[in-house]
């Protein structure tokens, strides 16, 4: 079969039907892979709050900035970080210290 014959083939379409509920799913928990009776995992932000060291992405989420902006803050020294092997981690207290410095700087500027 040559290319023009192959591209002209018609693909049968499936009839539109309403979604069939999957067994074992609970209403209001349809997107969860957890079975009935199992609690949903804690949202990432709650997990991140309890951690001593954060990934760069988690630190960025905590500051509500992009990953790129977080790396700029780390490179400039505005936010402290540590290396563990090849991984870069941000101490949770470094985020708090950075926010406090920003607030103080803005208070003095006003």
C-alpha positions as CSV (number, residue, x, y, z in Angstrom):
1,X,0.0,0.0,0.0
2,X,1.5,3.4,-0.9
3,X,1.4,6.4,1.3
4,X,-1.6,8.1,-0.4
5,X,-3.7,5.0,0.0
6,X,-2.7,4.7,3.7
7,X,-3.6,8.3,4.6
8,X,-7.0,8.2,3.0
9,X,-8.3,5.4,5.2
10,X,-11.3,6.2,7.3
11,X,-11.1,5.3,11.0
12,X,-14.5,4.3,12.5
13,X,-15.6,6.6,15.3
14,X,-16.9,5.2,18.6
15,X,-20.4,6.3,19.5
16,X,-20.6,8.9,22.2
17,X,-21.8,7.4,25.5
18,X,-22.0,8.6,29.0
19,X,-19.0,7.7,31.2
20,X,-19.5,4.4,33.0
21,X,-18.7,4.6,36.7
22,X,-15.8,2.4,37.7
23,X,-16.5,0.0,40.5
24,X,-14.8,0.8,43.8
25,X,-14.8,4.6,43.3
26,X,-16.6,6.8,45.8
27,X,-18.6,9.8,44.7
28,X,-16.5,13.0,45.2
29,X,-13.4,10.9,45.1
30,X,-13.6,10.0,41.4
31,X,-10.1,11.1,40.5
32,X,-8.4,9.2,43.3
33,X,-6.5,6.0,42.8
34,X,-7.2,5.1,46.4
35,X,-9.8,2.5,47.1
36,X,-12.9,2.9,49.2
37,X,-12.1,3.7,52.9
38,X,-8.5,4.8,52.2
39,X,-7.8,8.5,53.0
40,X,-6.4,10.7,50.3
41,X,-2.7,11.7,50.6
42,X,-2.1,15.1,52.2
43,X,-1.7,18.0,49.7
44,X,1.9,18.7,48.9
45,X,1.9,22.1,50.6
46,X,1.1,20.5,54.0
47,X,3.9,17.9,53.5
48,X,6.3,20.7,52.5
49,X,5.5,22.7,55.6
50,X,6.7,19.9,57.9
51,X,10.0,19.4,56.0
52,X,13.3,20.8,57.2
53,X,14.9,20.8,53.8
54,X,12.9,21.6,50.6
55,X,13.5,20.8,47.0
56,X,14.0,23.9,44.8
57,X,10.5,23.3,43.4
58,X,8.9,23.0,46.8
59,X,10.7,26.2,48.0
60,X,9.4,28.0,44.9
61,X,5.8,26.8,45.6
62,X,6.2,28.1,49.2
63,X,7.2,31.5,47.9
64,X,4.6,31.4,45.0
65,X,7.4,32.0,42.4
66,X,8.5,30.1,39.4
67,X,11.3,27.5,39.5
68,X,13.5,29.9,37.4
69,X,12.9,32.7,39.9
70,X,13.8,30.4,42.7
71,X,17.1,29.5,41.1
72,X,17.9,33.2,40.6
73,X,17.3,33.8,44.3
74,X,19.6,30.9,45.1
75,X,22.3,32.0,42.7
76,X,22.2,35.6,44.0
77,X,22.5,34.4,47.6
78,X,19.2,36.0,48.6
79,X,18.0,32.6,49.8
80,X,20.4,30.1,51.4
81,X,20.7,26.5,50.2
82,X,22.8,23.4,50.8
83,X,24.0,20.5,48.7
84,X,23.5,16.9,49.6
85,X,25.4,14.9,47.0
86,X,24.3,16.4,43.7
87,X,20.9,17.6,45.0
88,X,20.3,21.2,46.0
89,X,18.0,21.7,49.0
90,X,16.6,24.8,50.6
91,X,16.3,24.9,54.4
92,X,12.7,25.8,55.4
93,X,14.1,28.5,57.8
94,X,15.9,30.1,54.8
95,X,12.5,30.8,53.2
96,X,11.2,32.3,56.4
97,X,14.3,34.4,56.8
98,X,14.1,35.7,53.2
99,X,10.4,36.7,53.7
100,X,11.3,38.5,56.9
101,X,14.1,40.4,55.2
102,X,11.8,41.4,52.4
103,X,9.2,42.7,54.8
104,X,11.8,44.7,56.8
105,X,13.3,46.2,53.6
106,X,9.9,47.2,52.4
107,X,8.9,48.6,55.8
108,X,12.1,50.8,55.9
109,X,11.6,51.9,52.3
110,X,8.0,53.2,53.0
